[in-house]
């Protein structure tokens, strides 16, 4: 399933459901799709998302240090992994634009 984030402040964003639900949880929202953020709530959701992502980044950094040696031993270098922090960048930008333009954000 796909979740689409929409705001008049920017273009639409499409995420797979698992990534979208993790990002919504970090924003302090439940896993209800469709739903929305009022324009007044965008700033708080953005701040929560950034704090949650910072904590995840620290955990991923520690894991990466532990597994570096394991990946170096594999002939193909192991599978690539796109972190949630990287996946969140477009959503963070959307929320920042929505906050500046005082626009709501919805997802479906």
Backbone atoms as SQL, in Angstrom:
CREATE TABLE atoms (id INTEGER PRIMARY KEY, chain TEXT, resi INTEGER, resn TEXT, atom TEXT, x REAL, y REAL, z REAL);
INSERT INTO atoms VALUES
  (1, 'A', 1, 'UNK', 'N', 0.839, -1.176, 0.000),
  (2, 'A', 1, 'UNK', 'CA', 0.000, 0.000, 0.000),
  (3, 'A', 1, 'UNK', 'C', 0.884, 1.239, 0.000),
  (4, 'A', 2, 'UNK', 'N', 0.356, 2.280, -0.575),
  (5, 'A', 2, 'UNK', 'CA', 1.076, 3.542, -0.689),
  (6, 'A', 2, 'UNK', 'C', 0.324, 4.624, 0.072),
  (7, 'A', 3, 'UNK', 'N', 1.080, 5.511, 0.720),
  (8, 'A', 3, 'UNK', 'CA', 0.499, 6.658, 1.429),
  (9, 'A', 3, 'UNK', 'C', 1.022, 7.911, 0.748),
  (10, 'A', 4, 'UNK', 'N', 0.110, 8.823, 0.407),
  (11, 'A', 4, 'UNK', 'CA', 0.471, 10.069, -0.258),
  (12, 'A', 4, 'UNK', 'C', 0.266, 11.231, 0.703),
  (13, 'A', 5, 'UNK', 'N', 1.331, 12.003, 0.920),
  (14, 'A', 5, 'UNK', 'CA', 1.267, 13.217, 1.733),
  (15, 'A', 5, 'UNK', 'C', 1.015, 14.387, 0.794),
  (16, 'A', 6, 'UNK', 'N', 0.095, 15.272, 1.189),
  (17, 'A', 6, 'UNK', 'CA', -0.271, 16.404, 0.338),
  (18, 'A', 6, 'UNK', 'C', -0.299, 17.689, 1.147),
  (19, 'A', 7, 'UNK', 'N', 0.133, 18.768, 0.500),
  (20, 'A', 7, 'UNK', 'CA', 0.052, 20.086, 1.094),
  (21, 'A', 7, 'UNK', 'C', 0.052, 21.109, -0.032),
  (22, 'A', 8, 'UNK', 'N', -0.668, 22.184, 0.151),
  (23, 'A', 8, 'UNK', 'CA', -0.676, 23.255, -0.848),
  (24, 'A', 8, 'UNK', 'C', 0.674, 23.967, -0.894),
  (25, 'A', 9, 'UNK', 'N', 1.501, 23.761, 0.122),
  (26, 'A', 9, 'UNK', 'CA', 2.805, 24.416, 0.200),
  (27, 'A', 9, 'UNK', 'C', 3.853, 23.737, -0.680),
  (28, 'A', 10, 'UNK', 'N', 3.604, 22.492, -1.103),
  (29, 'A', 10, 'UNK', 'CA', 4.576, 21.774, -1.927),
  (30, 'A', 10, 'UNK', 'C', 3.879, 20.675, -2.718),
  (31, 'A', 11, 'UNK', 'N', 4.666, 19.933, -3.490),
  (32, 'A', 11, 'UNK', 'CA', 4.116, 18.833, -4.261),
  (33, 'A', 11, 'UNK', 'C', 3.797, 17.626, -3.387),
  (34, 'A', 12, 'UNK', 'N', 3.135, 16.656, -3.966),
  (35, 'A', 12, 'UNK', 'CA', 2.759, 15.435, -3.250),
  (36, 'A', 12, 'UNK', 'C', 3.988, 14.550, -3.022),
  (37, 'A', 13, 'UNK', 'N', 3.960, 13.819, -1.917),
  (38, 'A', 13, 'UNK', 'CA', 5.003, 12.842, -1.591),
  (39, 'A', 13, 'UNK', 'C', 4.366, 11.468, -1.467),
  (40, 'A', 14, 'UNK', 'N', 5.027, 10.476, -2.014),
  (41, 'A', 14, 'UNK', 'CA', 4.519, 9.114, -1.959),
  (42, 'A', 14, 'UNK', 'C', 5.502, 8.246, -1.182),
  (43, 'A', 15, 'UNK', 'N', 4.974, 7.525, -0.189),
  (44, 'A', 15, 'UNK', 'CA', 5.769, 6.609, 0.619),
  (45, 'A', 15, 'UNK', 'C', 5.071, 5.262, 0.656),
  (46, 'A', 16, 'UNK', 'N', 5.880, 4.194, 0.795),
  (47, 'A', 16, 'UNK', 'CA', 5.290, 2.905, 1.094),
  (48, 'A', 16, 'UNK', 'C', 4.713, 2.979, 2.505),
  (49, 'A', 17, 'UNK', 'N', 3.681, 2.176, 2.762),
  (50, 'A', 17, 'UNK', 'CA', 2.941, 2.259, 4.014),
  (51, 'A', 17, 'UNK', 'C', 3.829, 2.092, 5.239),
  (52, 'A', 18, 'UNK', 'N', 4.754, 1.132, 5.233),
  (53, 'A', 18, 'UNK', 'CA', 5.574, 0.895, 6.424),
  (54, 'A', 18, 'UNK', 'C', 6.425, 2.117, 6.782),
  (55, 'A', 19, 'UNK', 'N', 7.049, 2.750, 5.787),
  (56, 'A', 19, 'UNK', 'CA', 7.850, 3.945, 6.049),
  (57, 'A', 19, 'UNK', 'C', 6.956, 5.105, 6.482),
  (58, 'A', 20, 'UNK', 'N', 5.814, 5.261, 5.836),
  (59, 'A', 20, 'UNK', 'CA', 4.898, 6.354, 6.173),
  (60, 'A', 20, 'UNK', 'C', 4.400, 6.226, 7.612),
  (61, 'A', 21, 'UNK', 'N', 4.043, 5.018, 8.022),
  (62, 'A', 21, 'UNK', 'CA', 3.541, 4.821, 9.384),
  (63, 'A', 21, 'UNK', 'C', 4.622, 5.087, 10.426),
  (64, 'A', 22, 'UNK', 'N', 5.867, 4.717, 10.132),
  (65, 'A', 22, 'UNK', 'CA', 6.965, 5.018, 11.054),
  (66, 'A', 22, 'UNK', 'C', 7.153, 6.526, 11.183),
  (67, 'A', 23, 'UNK', 'N', 7.086, 7.230, 10.061),
  (68, 'A', 23, 'UNK', 'CA', 7.252, 8.683, 10.087),
  (69, 'A', 23, 'UNK', 'C', 6.093, 9.348, 10.830),
  (70, 'A', 24, 'UNK', 'N', 4.882, 8.874, 10.611),
  (71, 'A', 24, 'UNK', 'CA', 3.726, 9.420, 11.332),
  (72, 'A', 24, 'UNK', 'C', 3.868, 9.199, 12.829),
  (73, 'A', 25, 'UNK', 'N', 4.335, 8.031, 13.206),
  (74, 'A', 25, 'UNK', 'CA', 4.532, 7.734, 14.625),
  (75, 'A', 25, 'UNK', 'C', 5.562, 8.687, 15.232),
  (76, 'A', 26, 'UNK', 'N', 6.645, 8.934, 14.514),
  (77, 'A', 26, 'UNK', 'CA', 7.662, 9.867, 14.999),
  (78, 'A', 26, 'UNK', 'C', 7.121, 11.293, 15.106),
  (79, 'A', 27, 'UNK', 'N', 6.127, 11.621, 14.288),
  (80, 'A', 27, 'UNK', 'CA', 5.501, 12.949, 14.333),
  (81, 'A', 27, 'UNK', 'C', 4.488, 13.058, 15.484),
  (82, 'A', 28, 'UNK', 'N', 4.278, 11.951, 16.183),
  (83, 'A', 28, 'UNK', 'CA', 3.323, 11.968, 17.279),
  (84, 'A', 28, 'UNK', 'C', 1.896, 11.695, 16.834),
  (85, 'A', 29, 'UNK', 'N', 1.750, 11.146, 15.648),
  (86, 'A', 29, 'UNK', 'CA', 0.436, 10.833, 15.099),
  (87, 'A', 29, 'UNK', 'C', 0.172, 9.345, 15.199),
  (88, 'A', 30, 'UNK', 'N', -1.096, 8.955, 15.123),
  (89, 'A', 30, 'UNK', 'CA', -1.408, 7.533, 15.107),
  (90, 'A', 30, 'UNK', 'C', -1.290, 7.014, 13.669),
  (91, 'A', 31, 'UNK', 'N', -1.578, 5.735, 13.475),
  (92, 'A', 31, 'UNK', 'CA', -1.417, 5.144, 12.141),
  (93, 'A', 31, 'UNK', 'C', -2.692, 5.223, 11.304),
  (94, 'A', 32, 'UNK', 'N', -3.487, 6.225, 11.573),
  (95, 'A', 32, 'UNK', 'CA', -4.749, 6.415, 10.860),
  (96, 'A', 32, 'UNK', 'C', -4.491, 7.042, 9.486),
  (97, 'A', 33, 'UNK', 'N', -4.932, 6.339, 8.447),
  (98, 'A', 33, 'UNK', 'CA', -4.816, 6.829, 7.077),
  (99, 'A', 33, 'UNK', 'C', -6.195, 6.690, 6.456),
  (100, 'A', 34, 'UNK', 'N', -6.788, 7.740, 5.950),
  (101, 'A', 34, 'UNK', 'CA', -6.317, 9.113, 5.790),
  (102, 'A', 34, 'UNK', 'C', -6.481, 9.934, 7.073),
  (103, 'A', 35, 'UNK', 'N', -5.695, 10.988, 7.138),
  (104, 'A', 35, 'UNK', 'CA', -5.764, 11.923, 8.254),
  (105, 'A', 35, 'UNK', 'C', -5.051, 13.203, 7.836),
  (106, 'A', 36, 'UNK', 'N', -4.876, 14.122, 8.792),
  (107, 'A', 36, 'UNK', 'CA', -4.260, 15.401, 8.447),
  (108, 'A', 36, 'UNK', 'C', -3.718, 16.097, 9.680),
  (109, 'A', 37, 'UNK', 'N', -2.897, 17.098, 9.431),
  (110, 'A', 37, 'UNK', 'CA', -2.403, 18.012, 10.452),
  (111, 'A', 37, 'UNK', 'C', -2.985, 19.385, 10.156),
  (112, 'A', 38, 'UNK', 'N', -3.534, 20.028, 11.166),
  (113, 'A', 38, 'UNK', 'CA', -3.929, 21.421, 11.002),
  (114, 'A', 38, 'UNK', 'C', -2.674, 22.253, 10.818),
  (115, 'A', 39, 'UNK', 'N', -2.805, 23.379, 10.186),
  (116, 'A', 39, 'UNK', 'CA', -1.656, 24.257, 9.955),
  (117, 'A', 39, 'UNK', 'C', -0.963, 24.625, 11.266),
  (118, 'A', 40, 'UNK', 'N', -1.737, 24.819, 12.336),
  (119, 'A', 40, 'UNK', 'CA', -1.158, 25.185, 13.627),
  (120, 'A', 40, 'UNK', 'C', -0.353, 24.047, 14.263),
  (121, 'A', 41, 'UNK', 'N', -0.589, 22.809, 13.849),
  (122, 'A', 41, 'UNK', 'CA', 0.083, 21.649, 14.437),
  (123, 'A', 41, 'UNK', 'C', 1.324, 21.202, 13.665),
  (124, 'A', 42, 'UNK', 'N', 1.568, 21.793, 12.510),
  (125, 'A', 42, 'UNK', 'CA', 2.676, 21.364, 11.665),
  (126, 'A', 42, 'UNK', 'C', 4.022, 21.570, 12.352),
  (127, 'A', 43, 'UNK', 'N', 4.232, 22.697, 12.992),
  (128, 'A', 43, 'UNK', 'CA', 5.507, 22.989, 13.652),
  (129, 'A', 43, 'UNK', 'C', 5.851, 21.983, 14.734),
  (130, 'A', 44, 'UNK', 'N', 4.871, 21.632, 15.556),
  (131, 'A', 44, 'UNK', 'CA', 5.106, 20.656, 16.625),
  (132, 'A', 44, 'UNK', 'C', 5.402, 19.278, 16.044),
  (133, 'A', 45, 'UNK', 'N', 4.675, 18.889, 14.999),
  (134, 'A', 45, 'UNK', 'CA', 4.914, 17.590, 14.365),
  (135, 'A', 45, 'UNK', 'C', 6.305, 17.550, 13.740),
  (136, 'A', 46, 'UNK', 'N', 6.721, 18.646, 13.132),
  (137, 'A', 46, 'UNK', 'CA', 8.053, 18.724, 12.538),
  (138, 'A', 46, 'UNK', 'C', 9.131, 18.574, 13.608),
  (139, 'A', 47, 'UNK', 'N', 8.967, 19.260, 14.716),
  (140, 'A', 47, 'UNK', 'CA', 9.950, 19.180, 15.801),
  (141, 'A', 47, 'UNK', 'C', 10.040, 17.755, 16.358),
  (142, 'A', 48, 'UNK', 'N', 8.900, 17.106, 16.561),
  (143, 'A', 48, 'UNK', 'CA', 8.891, 15.729, 17.069),
  (144, 'A', 48, 'UNK', 'C', 9.565, 14.786, 16.083),
  (145, 'A', 49, 'UNK', 'N', 9.274, 14.977, 14.797),
  (146, 'A', 49, 'UNK', 'CA', 9.868, 14.128, 13.763),
  (147, 'A', 49, 'UNK', 'C', 11.389, 14.271, 13.771),
  (148, 'A', 50, 'UNK', 'N', 11.876, 15.493, 13.845),
  (149, 'A', 50, 'UNK', 'CA', 13.317, 15.717, 13.837),
  (150, 'A', 50, 'UNK', 'C', 13.986, 15.130, 15.079),
  (151, 'A', 51, 'UNK', 'N', 13.344, 15.234, 16.230),
  (152, 'A', 51, 'UNK', 'CA', 13.901, 14.648, 17.451),
  (153, 'A', 51, 'UNK', 'C', 13.944, 13.124, 17.352),
  (154, 'A', 52, 'UNK', 'N', 12.876, 12.532, 16.864),
  (155, 'A', 52, 'UNK', 'CA', 12.825, 11.080, 16.714),
  (156, 'A', 52, 'UNK', 'C', 13.852, 10.572, 15.722),
  (157, 'A', 53, 'UNK', 'N', 14.022, 11.296, 14.627),
  (158, 'A', 53, 'UNK', 'CA', 15.000, 10.898, 13.618),
  (159, 'A', 53, 'UNK', 'C', 16.420, 11.025, 14.143),
  (160, 'A', 54, 'UNK', 'N', 16.672, 12.023, 14.974),
  (161, 'A', 54, 'UNK', 'CA', 18.001, 12.180, 15.573),
  (162, 'A', 54, 'UNK', 'C', 18.327, 10.982, 16.460),
  (163, 'A', 55, 'UNK', 'N', 17.359, 10.523, 17.221),
  (164, 'A', 55, 'UNK', 'CA', 17.568, 9.351, 18.073),
  (165, 'A', 55, 'UNK', 'C', 17.820, 8.100, 17.235),
  (166, 'A', 56, 'UNK', 'N', 17.076, 7.947, 16.162),
  (167, 'A', 56, 'UNK', 'CA', 17.265, 6.794, 15.276),
  (168, 'A', 56, 'UNK', 'C', 18.633, 6.857, 14.612),
  (169, 'A', 57, 'UNK', 'N', 19.059, 8.043, 14.216),
  (170, 'A', 57, 'UNK', 'CA', 20.361, 8.202, 13.568),
  (171, 'A', 57, 'UNK', 'C', 21.486, 7.760, 14.498),
  (172, 'A', 58, 'UNK', 'N', 21.365, 8.086, 15.760),
  (173, 'A', 58, 'UNK', 'CA', 22.381, 7.681, 16.736),
  (174, 'A', 58, 'UNK', 'C', 22.432, 6.158, 16.858),
  (175, 'A', 59, 'UNK', 'N', 21.279, 5.524, 16.909),
  (176, 'A', 59, 'UNK', 'CA', 21.209, 4.065, 16.993),
  (177, 'A', 59, 'UNK', 'C', 21.786, 3.429, 15.735),
  (178, 'A', 60, 'UNK', 'N', 21.427, 3.978, 14.561),
  (179, 'A', 60, 'UNK', 'CA', 21.934, 3.427, 13.301),
  (180, 'A', 60, 'UNK', 'C', 23.442, 3.596, 13.191),
  (181, 'A', 61, 'UNK', 'N', 23.963, 4.706, 13.708),
  (182, 'A', 61, 'UNK', 'CA', 25.407, 4.942, 13.672),
  (183, 'A', 61, 'UNK', 'C', 26.133, 3.859, 14.479),
  (184, 'A', 62, 'UNK', 'N', 25.596, 3.538, 15.627),
  (185, 'A', 62, 'UNK', 'CA', 26.210, 2.503, 16.461),
  (186, 'A', 62, 'UNK', 'C', 26.151, 1.139, 15.766),
  (187, 'A', 63, 'UNK', 'N', 25.015, 0.824, 15.141),
  (188, 'A', 63, 'UNK', 'CA', 24.885, -0.446, 14.422),
  (189, 'A', 63, 'UNK', 'C', 25.848, -0.502, 13.242),
  (190, 'A', 64, 'UNK', 'N', 25.998, 0.606, 12.538),
  (191, 'A', 64, 'UNK', 'CA', 26.872, 0.650, 11.367),
  (192, 'A', 64, 'UNK', 'C', 28.313, 0.364, 11.755),
  (193, 'A', 65, 'UNK', 'N', 28.732, 0.891, 12.875),
  (194, 'A', 65, 'UNK', 'CA', 30.099, 0.643, 13.332),
  (195, 'A', 65, 'UNK', 'C', 30.319, -0.832, 13.626),
  (196, 'A', 66, 'UNK', 'N', 29.302, -1.481, 14.182),
  (197, 'A', 66, 'UNK', 'CA', 29.425, -2.899, 14.513),
  (198, 'A', 66, 'UNK', 'C', 29.437, -3.776, 13.270),
  (199, 'A', 67, 'UNK', 'N', 28.686, -3.410, 12.261),
  (200, 'A', 67, 'UNK', 'CA', 28.546, -4.267, 11.089),
  (201, 'A', 67, 'UNK', 'C', 29.510, -3.927, 9.953),
  (202, 'A', 68, 'UNK', 'N', 30.298, -2.881, 10.084),
  (203, 'A', 68, 'UNK', 'CA', 31.245, -2.518, 9.030),
  (204, 'A', 68, 'UNK', 'C', 32.175, -3.660, 8.691),
  (205, 'A', 69, 'UNK', 'N', 32.699, -4.316, 9.700),
  (206, 'A', 69, 'UNK', 'CA', 33.619, -5.428, 9.469),
  (207, 'A', 69, 'UNK', 'C', 32.912, -6.580, 8.774),
  (208, 'A', 70, 'UNK', 'N', 31.678, -6.857, 9.144),
  (209, 'A', 70, 'UNK', 'CA', 30.924, -7.950, 8.533),
  (210, 'A', 70, 'UNK', 'C', 30.671, -7.682, 7.055),
  (211, 'A', 71, 'UNK', 'N', 30.318, -6.455, 6.717),
  (212, 'A', 71, 'UNK', 'CA', 30.030, -6.101, 5.323),
  (213, 'A', 71, 'UNK', 'C', 31.301, -6.169, 4.485),
  (214, 'A', 72, 'UNK', 'N', 32.417, -5.754, 5.051),
  (215, 'A', 72, 'UNK', 'CA', 33.691, -5.784, 4.327),
  (216, 'A', 72, 'UNK', 'C', 34.080, -7.213, 3.951),
  (217, 'A', 73, 'UNK', 'N', 33.655, -8.184, 4.745),
  (218, 'A', 73, 'UNK', 'CA', 33.985, -9.579, 4.468),
  (219, 'A', 73, 'UNK', 'C', 33.134, -10.178, 3.353),
  (220, 'A', 74, 'UNK', 'N', 31.977, -9.581, 3.041),
  (221, 'A', 74, 'UNK', 'CA', 31.092, -10.130, 2.020),
  (222, 'A', 74, 'UNK', 'C', 31.584, -9.705, 0.633),
  (223, 'A', 75, 'UNK', 'N', 31.490, -10.595, -0.367),
  (224, 'A', 75, 'UNK', 'CA', 32.005, -10.282, -1.700),
  (225, 'A', 75, 'UNK', 'C', 31.291, -9.102, -2.377),
  (226, 'A', 76, 'UNK', 'N', 29.991, -8.964, -2.187),
  (227, 'A', 76, 'UNK', 'CA', 29.236, -7.871, -2.828),
  (228, 'A', 76, 'UNK', 'C', 29.049, -6.677, -1.911),
  (229, 'A', 77, 'UNK', 'N', 29.633, -6.693, -0.742),
  (230, 'A', 77, 'UNK', 'CA', 29.498, -5.576, 0.182),
  (231, 'A', 77, 'UNK', 'C', 28.186, -5.566, 0.935),
  (232, 'A', 78, 'UNK', 'N', 27.398, -6.611, 0.852),
  (233, 'A', 78, 'UNK', 'CA', 26.122, -6.666, 1.573),
  (234, 'A', 78, 'UNK', 'C', 25.027, -5.886, 0.853),
  (235, 'A', 79, 'UNK', 'N', 23.827, -6.017, 1.319),
  (236, 'A', 79, 'UNK', 'CA', 22.689, -5.296, 0.735),
  (237, 'A', 79, 'UNK', 'C', 22.737, -3.830, 1.116),
  (238, 'A', 80, 'UNK', 'N', 22.268, -2.993, 0.213),
  (239, 'A', 80, 'UNK', 'CA', 22.172, -1.579, 0.513),
  (240, 'A', 80, 'UNK', 'C', 20.974, -1.316, 1.412),
  (241, 'A', 81, 'UNK', 'N', 21.082, -0.318, 2.260),
  (242, 'A', 81, 'UNK', 'CA', 20.001, 0.020, 3.179),
  (243, 'A', 81, 'UNK', 'C', 19.801, 1.528, 3.139),
  (244, 'A', 82, 'UNK', 'N', 18.575, 1.944, 2.915),
  (245, 'A', 82, 'UNK', 'CA', 18.256, 3.367, 2.939),
  (246, 'A', 82, 'UNK', 'C', 17.627, 3.658, 4.297),
  (247, 'A', 83, 'UNK', 'N', 18.295, 4.497, 5.068),
  (248, 'A', 83, 'UNK', 'CA', 17.815, 4.765, 6.425),
  (249, 'A', 83, 'UNK', 'C', 16.537, 5.592, 6.409),
  (250, 'A', 84, 'UNK', 'N', 15.828, 5.528, 7.507),
  (251, 'A', 84, 'UNK', 'CA', 14.604, 6.309, 7.650),
  (252, 'A', 84, 'UNK', 'C', 14.919, 7.798, 7.616),
  (253, 'A', 85, 'UNK', 'N', 16.097, 8.180, 8.084),
  (254, 'A', 85, 'UNK', 'CA', 16.506, 9.579, 8.034),
  (255, 'A', 85, 'UNK', 'C', 16.582, 10.085, 6.601),
  (256, 'A', 86, 'UNK', 'N', 17.103, 9.270, 5.708),
  (257, 'A', 86, 'UNK', 'CA', 17.188, 9.656, 4.301),
  (258, 'A', 86, 'UNK', 'C', 15.790, 9.705, 3.690),
  (259, 'A', 87, 'UNK', 'N', 14.988, 8.725, 4.003),
  (260, 'A', 87, 'UNK', 'CA', 13.623, 8.693, 3.470),
  (261, 'A', 87, 'UNK', 'C', 12.779, 9.868, 3.973),
  (262, 'A', 88, 'UNK', 'N', 13.104, 10.389, 5.135),
  (263, 'A', 88, 'UNK', 'CA', 12.316, 11.456, 5.743),
  (264, 'A', 88, 'UNK', 'C', 12.612, 12.841, 5.186),
  (265, 'A', 89, 'UNK', 'N', 13.719, 13.006, 4.482),
  (266, 'A', 89, 'UNK', 'CA', 14.122, 14.336, 4.016),
  (267, 'A', 89, 'UNK', 'C', 13.025, 15.047, 3.220),
  (268, 'A', 90, 'UNK', 'N', 12.391, 14.413, 2.229),
  (269, 'A', 90, 'UNK', 'CA', 11.327, 15.124, 1.504),
  (270, 'A', 90, 'UNK', 'C', 10.152, 15.528, 2.405),
  (271, 'A', 91, 'UNK', 'N', 9.805, 14.674, 3.366),
  (272, 'A', 91, 'UNK', 'CA', 8.707, 15.002, 4.282),
  (273, 'A', 91, 'UNK', 'C', 9.087, 16.170, 5.184),
  (274, 'A', 92, 'UNK', 'N', 10.320, 16.193, 5.658),
  (275, 'A', 92, 'UNK', 'CA', 10.779, 17.316, 6.481),
  (276, 'A', 92, 'UNK', 'C', 10.685, 18.609, 5.684),
  (277, 'A', 93, 'UNK', 'N', 11.124, 18.570, 4.424),
  (278, 'A', 93, 'UNK', 'CA', 11.048, 19.758, 3.579),
  (279, 'A', 93, 'UNK', 'C', 9.602, 20.197, 3.367),
  (280, 'A', 94, 'UNK', 'N', 8.709, 19.226, 3.172),
  (281, 'A', 94, 'UNK', 'CA', 7.291, 19.554, 3.014),
  (282, 'A', 94, 'UNK', 'C', 6.743, 20.228, 4.270),
  (283, 'A', 95, 'UNK', 'N', 7.062, 19.665, 5.424),
  (284, 'A', 95, 'UNK', 'CA', 6.573, 20.228, 6.679),
  (285, 'A', 95, 'UNK', 'C', 7.139, 21.629, 6.921),
  (286, 'A', 96, 'UNK', 'N', 8.394, 21.849, 6.555),
  (287, 'A', 96, 'UNK', 'CA', 8.988, 23.174, 6.707),
  (288, 'A', 96, 'UNK', 'C', 8.289, 24.198, 5.815),
  (289, 'A', 97, 'UNK', 'N', 8.007, 23.811, 4.580),
  (290, 'A', 97, 'UNK', 'CA', 7.296, 24.710, 3.661),
  (291, 'A', 97, 'UNK', 'C', 5.877, 24.967, 4.152),
  (292, 'A', 98, 'UNK', 'N', 5.217, 23.920, 4.637),
  (293, 'A', 98, 'UNK', 'CA', 3.849, 24.077, 5.143),
  (294, 'A', 98, 'UNK', 'C', 3.828, 24.986, 6.362),
  (295, 'A', 99, 'UNK', 'N', 4.844, 24.876, 7.197),
  (296, 'A', 99, 'UNK', 'CA', 4.921, 25.731, 8.385),
  (297, 'A', 99, 'UNK', 'C', 5.102, 27.192, 7.964),
  (298, 'A', 100, 'UNK', 'N', 5.982, 27.446, 7.001),
  (299, 'A', 100, 'UNK', 'CA', 6.219, 28.813, 6.528),
  (300, 'A', 100, 'UNK', 'C', 4.974, 29.427, 5.907),
  (301, 'A', 101, 'UNK', 'N', 4.234, 28.606, 5.135),
  (302, 'A', 101, 'UNK', 'CA', 3.043, 29.105, 4.438),
  (303, 'A', 101, 'UNK', 'C', 1.766, 28.903, 5.239),
  (304, 'A', 102, 'UNK', 'N', 1.913, 28.388, 6.458),
  (305, 'A', 102, 'UNK', 'CA', 0.786, 28.121, 7.352),
  (306, 'A', 102, 'UNK', 'C', -0.302, 27.301, 6.636),
  (307, 'A', 103, 'UNK', 'N', 0.152, 26.167, 6.075),
  (308, 'A', 103, 'UNK', 'CA', -0.745, 25.267, 5.343),
  (309, 'A', 103, 'UNK', 'C', -0.892, 23.946, 6.085),
  (310, 'A', 104, 'UNK', 'N', -2.049, 23.340, 5.988),
  (311, 'A', 104, 'UNK', 'CA', -2.222, 22.011, 6.575),
  (312, 'A', 104, 'UNK', 'C', -1.525, 20.952, 5.713),
  (313, 'A', 105, 'UNK', 'N', -1.308, 19.785, 6.296),
  (314, 'A', 105, 'UNK', 'CA', -0.733, 18.640, 5.578),
  (315, 'A', 105, 'UNK', 'C', -1.686, 17.476, 5.791),
  (316, 'A', 106, 'UNK', 'N', -2.009, 16.793, 4.707),
  (317, 'A', 106, 'UNK', 'CA', -2.887, 15.627, 4.830),
  (318, 'A', 106, 'UNK', 'C', -2.222, 14.423, 4.180),
  (319, 'A', 107, 'UNK', 'N', -2.690, 13.239, 4.536),
  (320, 'A', 107, 'UNK', 'CA', -2.190, 12.023, 3.942),
  (321, 'A', 107, 'UNK', 'C', -3.333, 11.069, 3.739),
  (322, 'A', 108, 'UNK', 'N', -3.201, 10.301, 2.670),
  (323, 'A', 108, 'UNK', 'CA', -4.248, 9.333, 2.314),
  (324, 'A', 108, 'UNK', 'C', -3.653, 8.096, 1.702);
